[in-house]
Amino acid sequence: MRERVSPGFQSFVCRRAARNDFVVGLTLAAAVLGITAAIVWRAADRNPPALAVTSPAPVVPPPAAPAEPQGSPVQVRNPFDATEVFEFPAETTETEAREAMTELLLQRARDRRGQGVGIKNAGSRHLARGAADGRPDVFVTRLSGHT
């Protein structure tokens, strides 16, 4: 037993559904347009256009290469490890090189002792010295014959 619906009611329902479809479609289109505009506007603020350069930048000559040190580097052998050699710049005297090597070895021993490596309960006979500002650069190398 089906009831028959009047044709006027069916027409009303179809028009109402069509109107709802139109409103929903229009709302979605407006939302997509608004989101796109916001993204583009934000991207434009984030990356402002670069200013045009009106005059060419002056040409700067490349810096001159540093002068090579005269002579060969001063090498001092570690008295406790014959395979370790300390290299100092050529302008360093033999006395300065030995003093710097001694200070480096003492600092290395202090660091090891602070980490718990080495002899326990051994008294230090050397006073801690501050780092000298004029100390030359030192390079530690190993001789190739011993590994």
Helices and strands as residue ranges (DSSP letters): H 7-46, E 74-77, E 84-88, H 94-114, E 139-142
